[in-house]
Amino acid sequence: MEALGMGGYGAYVWSCYGLTLIVLVLSNWQARARHKRVYRDIEVRIKALEDRQ
C-alpha cells in the first residue's frame, strides 16, 4: 500500500497519470473523428468530379 501512497504524494501522482490518460484518449478520439470527416469530404468531392465527366 505504501507503493501506491508514494510517501504522501500518491493522490497527486495518480491524478496526474489519470489526467494524462484522459487527454491522450480524447486527443486520439478527436483525431480519428477529424480524419473520418476529411476522408468523407474527399470522397464526396471525387464523386462530384466523376459525375461532371
mmCIF file of the N, C-alpha and C atoms, coordinates in Angstrom:
data_MODEL
# 
_entry.id   MODEL 
# 
loop_
_atom_site.group_PDB 
_atom_site.id 
_atom_site.type_symbol 
_atom_site.label_atom_id 
_atom_site.label_alt_id 
_atom_site.label_comp_id 
_atom_site.label_asym_id 
_atom_site.label_entity_id 
_atom_site.label_seq_id 
_atom_site.pdbx_PDB_ins_code 
_atom_site.Cartn_x 
_atom_site.Cartn_y 
_atom_site.Cartn_z 
_atom_site.occupancy 
_atom_site.B_iso_or_equiv 
_atom_site.pdbx_formal_charge 
_atom_site.auth_seq_id 
_atom_site.auth_comp_id 
_atom_site.auth_asym_id 
_atom_site.auth_atom_id 
_atom_site.pdbx_PDB_model_num 
ATOM 1   N N  . MET A 1 1  ? 0.819   -1.192 0.000   1.00 0.00 ? 1  MET A N  1 
ATOM 2   C CA . MET A 1 1  ? 0.000   0.000  0.000   1.00 0.00 ? 1  MET A CA 1 
ATOM 3   C C  . MET A 1 1  ? 0.867   1.261  0.000   1.00 0.00 ? 1  MET A C  1 
ATOM 4   N N  . GLU A 1 2  ? 2.046   1.156  0.591   1.00 0.00 ? 2  GLU A N  1 
ATOM 5   C CA . GLU A 1 2  ? 2.942   2.308  0.624   1.00 0.00 ? 2  GLU A CA 1 
ATOM 6   C C  . GLU A 1 2  ? 3.396   2.702  -0.780  1.00 0.00 ? 2  GLU A C  1 
ATOM 7   N N  . ALA A 1 3  ? 3.539   1.704  -1.645  1.00 0.00 ? 3  ALA A N  1 
ATOM 8   C CA . ALA A 1 3  ? 3.971   1.997  -3.019  1.00 0.00 ? 3  ALA A CA 1 
ATOM 9   C C  . ALA A 1 3  ? 2.938   2.859  -3.736  1.00 0.00 ? 3  ALA A C  1 
ATOM 10  N N  . LEU A 1 4  ? 1.655   2.614  -3.490  1.00 0.00 ? 4  LEU A N  1 
ATOM 11  C CA . LEU A 1 4  ? 0.603   3.413  -4.120  1.00 0.00 ? 4  LEU A CA 1 
ATOM 12  C C  . LEU A 1 4  ? 0.498   4.792  -3.480  1.00 0.00 ? 4  LEU A C  1 
ATOM 13  N N  . GLY A 1 5  ? 0.785   4.880  -2.195  1.00 0.00 ? 5  GLY A N  1 
ATOM 14  C CA . GLY A 1 5  ? 0.726   6.160  -1.492  1.00 0.00 ? 5  GLY A CA 1 
ATOM 15  C C  . GLY A 1 5  ? 1.871   7.084  -1.841  1.00 0.00 ? 5  GLY A C  1 
ATOM 16  N N  . MET A 1 6  ? 2.987   6.512  -2.237  1.00 0.00 ? 6  MET A N  1 
ATOM 17  C CA . MET A 1 6  ? 4.181   7.243  -2.660  1.00 0.00 ? 6  MET A CA 1 
ATOM 18  C C  . MET A 1 6  ? 4.593   8.321  -1.673  1.00 0.00 ? 6  MET A C  1 
ATOM 19  N N  . GLY A 1 7  ? 4.629   7.968  -0.441  1.00 0.00 ? 7  GLY A N  1 
ATOM 20  C CA . GLY A 1 7  ? 5.109   8.887  0.590   1.00 0.00 ? 7  GLY A CA 1 
ATOM 21  C C  . GLY A 1 7  ? 4.227   10.121 0.772   1.00 0.00 ? 7  GLY A C  1 
ATOM 22  N N  . GLY A 1 8  ? 2.928   9.970  0.559   1.00 0.00 ? 8  GLY A N  1 
ATOM 23  C CA . GLY A 1 8  ? 2.014   11.089 0.738   1.00 0.00 ? 8  GLY A CA 1 
ATOM 24  C C  . GLY A 1 8  ? 1.700   11.848 -0.546  1.00 0.00 ? 8  GLY A C  1 
ATOM 25  N N  . TYR A 1 9  ? 2.412   11.542 -1.588  1.00 0.00 ? 9  TYR A N  1 
ATOM 26  C CA . TYR A 1 9  ? 2.200   12.230 -2.865  1.00 0.00 ? 9  TYR A CA 1 
ATOM 27  C C  . TYR A 1 9  ? 1.394   11.399 -3.855  1.00 0.00 ? 9  TYR A C  1 
ATOM 28  N N  . GLY A 1 10 ? 0.906   10.277 -3.433  1.00 0.00 ? 10 GLY A N  1 
ATOM 29  C CA . GLY A 1 10 ? 0.181   9.355  -4.307  1.00 0.00 ? 10 GLY A CA 1 
ATOM 30  C C  . GLY A 1 10 ? -1.018  9.977  -4.997  1.00 0.00 ? 10 GLY A C  1 
ATOM 31  N N  . ALA A 1 11 ? -1.812  10.737 -4.250  1.00 0.00 ? 11 ALA A N  1 
ATOM 32  C CA . ALA A 1 11 ? -3.012  11.342 -4.839  1.00 0.00 ? 11 ALA A CA 1 
ATOM 33  C C  . ALA A 1 11 ? -2.618  12.278 -5.982  1.00 0.00 ? 11 ALA A C  1 
ATOM 34  N N  . TYR A 1 12 ? -1.591  13.057 -5.786  1.00 0.00 ? 12 TYR A N  1 
ATOM 35  C CA . TYR A 1 12 ? -1.125  13.985 -6.823  1.00 0.00 ? 12 TYR A CA 1 
ATOM 36  C C  . TYR A 1 12 ? -0.595  13.206 -8.025  1.00 0.00 ? 12 TYR A C  1 
ATOM 37  N N  . VAL A 1 13 ? 0.251   12.221 -7.772  1.00 0.00 ? 13 VAL A N  1 
ATOM 38  C CA . VAL A 1 13 ? 0.885   11.465 -8.857  1.00 0.00 ? 13 VAL A CA 1 
ATOM 39  C C  . VAL A 1 13 ? -0.158  10.715 -9.670  1.00 0.00 ? 13 VAL A C  1 
ATOM 40  N N  . TRP A 1 14 ? -1.044  9.994  -9.002  1.00 0.00 ? 14 TRP A N  1 
ATOM 41  C CA . TRP A 1 14 ? -2.030  9.188  -9.717  1.00 0.00 ? 14 TRP A CA 1 
ATOM 42  C C  . TRP A 1 14 ? -3.067  10.054 -10.423 1.00 0.00 ? 14 TRP A C  1 
ATOM 43  N N  . SER A 1 15 ? -3.405  11.206 -9.859  1.00 0.00 ? 15 SER A N  1 
ATOM 44  C CA . SER A 1 15 ? -4.335  12.094 -10.565 1.00 0.00 ? 15 SER A CA 1 
ATOM 45  C C  . SER A 1 15 ? -3.672  12.654 -11.826 1.00 0.00 ? 15 SER A C  1 
ATOM 46  N N  . CYS A 1 16 ? -2.376  12.911 -11.777 1.00 0.00 ? 16 CYS A N  1 
ATOM 47  C CA . CYS A 1 16 ? -1.663  13.372 -12.980 1.00 0.00 ? 16 CYS A CA 1 
ATOM 48  C C  . CYS A 1 16 ? -1.629  12.287 -14.048 1.00 0.00 ? 16 CYS A C  1 
ATOM 49  N N  . TYR A 1 17 ? -1.380  11.053 -13.622 1.00 0.00 ? 17 TYR A N  1 
ATOM 50  C CA . TYR A 1 17 ? -1.419  9.943  -14.578 1.00 0.00 ? 17 TYR A CA 1 
ATOM 51  C C  . TYR A 1 17 ? -2.814  9.814  -15.191 1.00 0.00 ? 17 TYR A C  1 
ATOM 52  N N  . GLY A 1 18 ? -3.835  9.913  -14.378 1.00 0.00 ? 18 GLY A N  1 
ATOM 53  C CA . GLY A 1 18 ? -5.209  9.806  -14.869 1.00 0.00 ? 18 GLY A CA 1 
ATOM 54  C C  . GLY A 1 18 ? -5.557  10.915 -15.839 1.00 0.00 ? 18 GLY A C  1 
ATOM 55  N N  . LEU A 1 19 ? -5.192  12.142 -15.503 1.00 0.00 ? 19 LEU A N  1 
ATOM 56  C CA . LEU A 1 19 ? -5.470  13.279 -16.377 1.00 0.00 ? 19 LEU A CA 1 
ATOM 57  C C  . LEU A 1 19 ? -4.731  13.136 -17.706 1.00 0.00 ? 19 LEU A C  1 
ATOM 58  N N  . THR A 1 20 ? -3.502  12.686 -17.647 1.00 0.00 ? 20 THR A N  1 
ATOM 59  C CA . THR A 1 20 ? -2.725  12.468 -18.869 1.00 0.00 ? 20 THR A CA 1 
ATOM 60  C C  . THR A 1 20 ? -3.386  11.417 -19.748 1.00 0.00 ? 20 THR A C  1 
ATOM 61  N N  . LEU A 1 21 ? -3.852  10.342 -19.142 1.00 0.00 ? 21 LEU A N  1 
ATOM 62  C CA . LEU A 1 21 ? -4.531  9.295  -19.895 1.00 0.00 ? 21 LEU A CA 1 
ATOM 63  C C  . LEU A 1 21 ? -5.803  9.833  -20.556 1.00 0.00 ? 21 LEU A C  1 
ATOM 64  N N  . ILE A 1 22 ? -6.563  10.612 -19.827 1.00 0.00 ? 22 ILE A N  1 
ATOM 65  C CA . ILE A 1 22 ? -7.792  11.200 -20.383 1.00 0.00 ? 22 ILE A CA 1 
ATOM 66  C C  . ILE A 1 22 ? -7.470  12.103 -21.567 1.00 0.00 ? 22 ILE A C  1 
ATOM 67  N N  . VAL A 1 23 ? -6.448  12.937 -21.435 1.00 0.00 ? 23 VAL A N  1 
ATOM 68  C CA . VAL A 1 23 ? -6.066  13.845 -22.524 1.00 0.00 ? 23 VAL A CA 1 
ATOM 69  C C  . VAL A 1 23 ? -5.626  13.055 -23.748 1.00 0.00 ? 23 VAL A C  1 
ATOM 70  N N  . LEU A 1 24 ? -4.855  12.003 -23.555 1.00 0.00 ? 24 LEU A N  1 
ATOM 71  C CA . LEU A 1 24 ? -4.400  11.191 -24.680 1.00 0.00 ? 24 LEU A CA 1 
ATOM 72  C C  . LEU A 1 24 ? -5.570  10.500 -25.382 1.00 0.00 ? 24 LEU A C  1 
ATOM 73  N N  . VAL A 1 25 ? -6.498  9.962  -24.609 1.00 0.00 ? 25 VAL A N  1 
ATOM 74  C CA . VAL A 1 25 ? -7.653  9.279  -25.199 1.00 0.00 ? 25 VAL A CA 1 
ATOM 75  C C  . VAL A 1 25 ? -8.522  10.270 -25.970 1.00 0.00 ? 25 VAL A C  1 
ATOM 76  N N  . LEU A 1 26 ? -8.795  11.421 -25.394 1.00 0.00 ? 26 LEU A N  1 
ATOM 77  C CA . LEU A 1 26 ? -9.618  12.421 -26.078 1.00 0.00 ? 26 LEU A CA 1 
ATOM 78  C C  . LEU A 1 26 ? -8.923  12.947 -27.337 1.00 0.00 ? 26 LEU A C  1 
ATOM 79  N N  . SER A 1 27 ? -7.636  13.136 -27.273 1.00 0.00 ? 27 SER A N  1 
ATOM 80  C CA . SER A 1 27 ? -6.887  13.608 -28.434 1.00 0.00 ? 27 SER A CA 1 
ATOM 81  C C  . SER A 1 27 ? -6.947  12.587 -29.564 1.00 0.00 ? 27 SER A C  1 
ATOM 82  N N  . ASN A 1 28 ? -6.789  11.328 -29.219 1.00 0.00 ? 28 ASN A N  1 
ATOM 83  C CA . ASN A 1 28 ? -6.868  10.256 -30.208 1.00 0.00 ? 28 ASN A CA 1 
ATOM 84  C C  . ASN A 1 28 ? -8.261  10.201 -30.820 1.00 0.00 ? 28 ASN A C  1 
ATOM 85  N N  . TRP A 1 29 ? -9.280  10.294 -29.986 1.00 0.00 ? 29 TRP A N  1 
ATOM 86  C CA . TRP A 1 29 ? -10.661 10.251 -30.469 1.00 0.00 ? 29 TRP A CA 1 
ATOM 87  C C  . TRP A 1 29 ? -10.935 11.423 -31.416 1.00 0.00 ? 29 TRP A C  1 
ATOM 88  N N  . GLN A 1 30 ? -10.485 12.609 -31.054 1.00 0.00 ? 30 GLN A N  1 
ATOM 89  C CA . GLN A 1 30 ? -10.702 13.800 -31.871 1.00 0.00 ? 30 GLN A CA 1 
ATOM 90  C C  . GLN A 1 30 ? -9.975  13.668 -33.217 1.00 0.00 ? 30 GLN A C  1 
ATOM 91  N N  . ALA A 1 31 ? -8.772  13.163 -33.215 1.00 0.00 ? 31 ALA A N  1 
ATOM 92  C CA . ALA A 1 31 ? -8.013  12.995 -34.454 1.00 0.00 ? 31 ALA A CA 1 
ATOM 93  C C  . ALA A 1 31 ? -8.706  11.996 -35.376 1.00 0.00 ? 31 ALA A C  1 
ATOM 94  N N  . ARG A 1 32 ? -9.212  10.905 -34.809 1.00 0.00 ? 32 ARG A N  1 
ATOM 95  C CA . ARG A 1 32 ? -9.914  9.919  -35.630 1.00 0.00 ? 32 ARG A CA 1 
ATOM 96  C C  . ARG A 1 32 ? -11.199 10.496 -36.216 1.00 0.00 ? 32 ARG A C  1 
ATOM 97  N N  . ALA A 1 33 ? -11.932 11.264 -35.431 1.00 0.00 ? 33 ALA A N  1 
ATOM 98  C CA . ALA A 1 33 ? -13.171 11.873 -35.917 1.00 0.00 ? 33 ALA A CA 1 
ATOM 99  C C  . ALA A 1 33 ? -12.869 12.856 -37.046 1.00 0.00 ? 33 ALA A C  1 
ATOM 100 N N  . ARG A 1 34 ? -11.836 13.651 -36.874 1.00 0.00 ? 34 ARG A N  1 
ATOM 101 C CA . ARG A 1 34 ? -11.463 14.610 -37.924 1.00 0.00 ? 34 ARG A CA 1 
ATOM 102 C C  . ARG A 1 34 ? -11.033 13.877 -39.183 1.00 0.00 ? 34 ARG A C  1 
ATOM 103 N N  . HIS A 1 35 ? -10.277 12.808 -39.028 1.00 0.00 ? 35 HIS A N  1 
ATOM 104 C CA . HIS A 1 35 ? -9.828  12.022 -40.179 1.00 0.00 ? 35 HIS A CA 1 
ATOM 105 C C  . HIS A 1 35 ? -11.028 11.485 -40.956 1.00 0.00 ? 35 HIS A C  1 
ATOM 106 N N  . LYS A 1 36 ? -12.020 10.976 -40.251 1.00 0.00 ? 36 LYS A N  1 
ATOM 107 C CA . LYS A 1 36 ? -13.227 10.462 -40.916 1.00 0.00 ? 36 LYS A CA 1 
ATOM 108 C C  . LYS A 1 36 ? -13.936 11.567 -41.687 1.00 0.00 ? 36 LYS A C  1 
ATOM 109 N N  . ARG A 1 37 ? -14.072 12.753 -41.063 1.00 0.00 ? 37 ARG A N  1 
ATOM 110 C CA . ARG A 1 37 ? -14.749 13.870 -41.741 1.00 0.00 ? 37 ARG A CA 1 
ATOM 111 C C  . ARG A 1 37 ? -14.007 14.277 -43.003 1.00 0.00 ? 37 ARG A C  1 
ATOM 112 N N  . VAL A 1 38 ? -12.701 14.407 -42.914 1.00 0.00 ? 38 VAL A N  1 
ATOM 113 C CA . VAL A 1 38 ? -11.903 14.817 -44.070 1.00 0.00 ? 38 VAL A CA 1 
ATOM 114 C C  . VAL A 1 38 ? -11.976 13.755 -45.158 1.00 0.00 ? 38 VAL A C  1 
ATOM 115 N N  . TYR A 1 39 ? -11.880 12.499 -44.776 1.00 0.00 ? 39 TYR A N  1 
ATOM 116 C CA . TYR A 1 39 ? -11.934 11.405 -45.749 1.00 0.00 ? 39 TYR A CA 1 
ATOM 117 C C  . TYR A 1 39 ? -13.277 11.398 -46.467 1.00 0.00 ? 39 TYR A C  1 
ATOM 118 N N  . ARG A 1 40 ? -14.375 11.578 -45.716 1.00 0.00 ? 40 ARG A N  1 
ATOM 119 C CA . ARG A 1 40 ? -15.700 11.627 -46.350 1.00 0.00 ? 40 ARG A CA 1 
ATOM 120 C C  . ARG A 1 40 ? -15.818 12.815 -47.288 1.00 0.00 ? 40 ARG A C  1 
ATOM 121 N N  . ASP A 1 41 ? -15.278 13.962 -46.893 1.00 0.00 ? 41 ASP A N  1 
ATOM 122 C CA . ASP A 1 41 ? -15.317 15.148 -47.739 1.00 0.00 ? 41 ASP A CA 1 
ATOM 123 C C  . ASP A 1 41 ? -14.562 14.899 -49.044 1.00 0.00 ? 41 ASP A C  1 
ATOM 124 N N  . ILE A 1 42 ? -13.419 14.263 -48.964 1.00 0.00 ? 42 ILE A N  1 
ATOM 125 C CA . ILE A 1 42 ? -12.640 13.953 -50.160 1.00 0.00 ? 42 ILE A CA 1 
ATOM 126 C C  . ILE A 1 42 ? -13.415 13.007 -51.065 1.00 0.00 ? 42 ILE A C  1 
ATOM 127 N N  . GLU A 1 43 ? -14.049 11.984 -50.470 1.00 0.00 ? 43 GLU A N  1 
ATOM 128 C CA . GLU A 1 43 ? -14.847 11.054 -51.272 1.00 0.00 ? 43 GLU A CA 1 
ATOM 129 C C  . GLU A 1 43 ? -15.979 11.777 -51.995 1.00 0.00 ? 43 GLU A C  1 
ATOM 130 N N  . VAL A 1 44 ? -16.640 12.692 -51.312 1.00 0.00 ? 44 VAL A N  1 
ATOM 131 C CA . VAL A 1 44 ? -17.743 13.442 -51.924 1.00 0.00 ? 44 VAL A CA 1 
ATOM 132 C C  . VAL A 1 44 ? -17.225 14.295 -53.070 1.00 0.00 ? 44 VAL A C  1 
ATOM 133 N N  . ARG A 1 45 ? -16.101 14.941 -52.874 1.00 0.00 ? 45 ARG A N  1 
ATOM 134 C CA . ARG A 1 45 ? -15.537 15.785 -53.932 1.00 0.00 ? 45 ARG A CA 1 
ATOM 135 C C  . ARG A 1 45 ? -15.114 14.960 -55.144 1.00 0.00 ? 45 ARG A C  1 
ATOM 136 N N  . ILE A 1 46 ? -14.525 13.802 -54.901 1.00 0.00 ? 46 ILE A N  1 
ATOM 137 C CA . ILE A 1 46 ? -14.121 12.930 -56.010 1.00 0.00 ? 46 ILE A CA 1 
ATOM 138 C C  . ILE A 1 46 ? -15.354 12.460 -56.774 1.00 0.00 ? 46 ILE A C  1 
ATOM 139 N N  . LYS A 1 47 ? -16.393 12.068 -56.061 1.00 0.00 ? 47 LYS A N  1 
ATOM 140 C CA . LYS A 1 47 ? -17.623 11.612 -56.714 1.00 0.00 ? 47 LYS A CA 1 
ATOM 141 C C  . LYS A 1 47 ? -18.238 12.744 -57.528 1.00 0.00 ? 47 LYS A C  1 
ATOM 142 N N  . ALA A 1 48 ? -18.217 13.968 -57.007 1.00 0.00 ? 48 ALA A N  1 
ATOM 143 C CA . ALA A 1 48 ? -18.768 15.106 -57.741 1.00 0.00 ? 48 ALA A CA 1 
ATOM 144 C C  . ALA A 1 48 ? -17.975 15.353 -59.018 1.00 0.00 ? 48 ALA A C  1 
ATOM 145 N N  . LEU A 1 49 ? -16.658 15.218 -58.955 1.00 0.00 ? 49 LEU A N  1 
ATOM 146 C CA . LEU A 1 49 ? -15.838 15.395 -60.151 1.00 0.00 ? 49 LEU A CA 1 
ATOM 147 C C  . LEU A 1 49 ? -16.110 14.297 -61.174 1.00 0.00 ? 49 LEU A C  1 
ATOM 148 N N  . GLU A 1 50 ? -16.297 13.070 -60.703 1.00 0.00 ? 50 GLU A N  1 
ATOM 149 C CA . GLU A 1 50 ? -16.585 11.960 -61.617 1.00 0.00 ? 50 GLU A CA 1 
ATOM 150 C C  . GLU A 1 50 ? -17.946 12.144 -62.269 1.00 0.00 ? 50 GLU A C  1 
ATOM 151 N N  . ASP A 1 51 ? -18.918 12.664 -61.538 1.00 0.00 ? 51 ASP A N  1 
ATOM 152 C CA . ASP A 1 51 ? -20.260 12.864 -62.086 1.00 0.00 ? 51 ASP A CA 1 
ATOM 153 C C  . ASP A 1 51 ? -20.272 13.954 -63.139 1.00 0.00 ? 51 ASP A C  1 
ATOM 154 N N  . ARG A 1 52 ? -19.371 14.925 -63.031 1.00 0.00 ? 52 ARG A N  1 
ATOM 155 C CA . ARG A 1 52 ? -19.287 16.001 -64.021 1.00 0.00 ? 52 ARG A CA 1 
ATOM 156 C C  . ARG A 1 52 ? -18.850 15.474 -65.379 1.00 0.00 ? 52 ARG A C  1 
ATOM 157 N N  . GLN A 1 53 ? -17.969 14.490 -65.350 1.00 0.00 ? 53 GLN A N  1 
ATOM 158 C CA . GLN A 1 53 ? -17.384 13.992 -66.597 1.00 0.00 ? 53 GLN A CA 1 
ATOM 159 C C  . GLN A 1 53 ? -18.233 12.961 -67.210 1.00 0.00 ? 53 GLN A C  1 
# 
